[in-house]
Amino acid sequence: FDNIKSVGICGATSTPEWLMRNVAEKVKSLSEK
């Protein structure tokens, strides 16, 4: 994530909202390391 200011995460209609949140949280945790 060097020099990256934003990341887009998208899913299809059938993707559960909880899964999208989990992915976003994981990406955020990786960027803080």
Backbone bond lengths (Angstrom), bond angles and torsions (degrees), N, CA, C in turn:
res aa  C-N    CA-C-N  psi(-1)  N-CA   C-N-CA  omega(-1)  CA-C   N-CA-C  phi
1 F - - - 1.454 - - 1.526 112.13 -
2 D 1.322 117.59 19.26 1.460 119.28 178.87 1.521 110.20 -63.59
3 N 1.318 115.83 130.63 1.466 123.61 177.60 1.528 113.64 61.43
4 I 1.318 118.45 21.23 1.466 122.57 176.13 1.524 107.48 -101.21
5 K 1.325 116.86 129.12 1.463 120.35 -178.48 1.514 113.21 -101.15
6 S 1.327 117.35 -21.42 1.463 119.34 179.08 1.525 110.27 -153.06
7 V 1.327 114.59 155.13 1.457 122.39 178.41 1.518 107.12 -133.69
8 G 1.315 116.67 133.93 1.460 120.30 177.34 1.522 110.24 -98.16
9 I 1.312 115.46 137.75 1.463 121.72 177.48 1.521 106.70 -126.94
10 C 1.319 116.62 128.14 1.466 119.00 179.77 1.522 109.54 -138.87
11 G 1.304 114.83 158.66 1.458 120.74 178.70 1.516 109.53 -145.93
12 A 1.304 115.27 167.07 1.460 120.79 178.68 1.530 110.03 -82.44
13 T 1.292 115.49 173.65 1.463 121.60 -179.09 1.522 111.71 -56.03
14 S 1.319 117.16 -34.41 1.467 120.55 -177.17 1.527 113.62 -83.36
15 T 1.338 117.90 -4.09 1.463 120.62 179.50 1.525 109.16 -75.36
16 P 1.333 117.80 122.37 1.465 120.02 -179.47 1.533 111.48 -64.49
17 E 1.321 115.27 144.03 1.467 120.30 -179.56 1.527 111.11 -61.58
18 W 1.338 117.71 -36.64 1.462 120.24 -179.95 1.533 111.19 -62.35
19 L 1.327 116.78 -34.76 1.461 120.38 179.26 1.529 110.52 -69.17
20 M 1.321 116.13 -40.96 1.468 120.02 177.80 1.531 110.38 -61.92
21 R 1.320 116.65 -41.08 1.469 120.27 178.30 1.527 110.85 -64.31
22 N 1.336 116.78 -42.62 1.470 120.32 179.19 1.526 111.57 -61.48
23 V 1.315 116.62 -42.04 1.470 120.76 178.17 1.527 109.90 -63.38
24 A 1.322 116.90 -44.91 1.470 120.72 179.67 1.525 110.86 -61.30
25 E 1.324 117.20 -41.63 1.466 120.63 178.91 1.528 111.19 -64.93
26 K 1.327 117.04 -39.66 1.470 120.57 179.27 1.525 110.99 -65.89
27 V 1.326 116.84 -43.93 1.468 120.50 178.34 1.526 109.67 -61.41
28 K 1.322 116.34 -42.88 1.468 120.02 179.17 1.527 110.62 -62.23
29 S 1.331 117.52 -42.97 1.466 120.19 -179.61 1.531 111.27 -65.39
30 L 1.326 117.41 -36.18 1.463 120.22 177.79 1.524 111.52 -67.18
31 S 1.322 116.66 -34.10 1.463 119.98 -178.17 1.524 111.86 -74.42
32 E 1.323 117.66 -18.53 1.465 121.40 -178.70 1.519 112.27 -87.99
33 K 1.327 117.76 -5.79 1.473 120.94 -178.68 1.501 111.23 -84.52
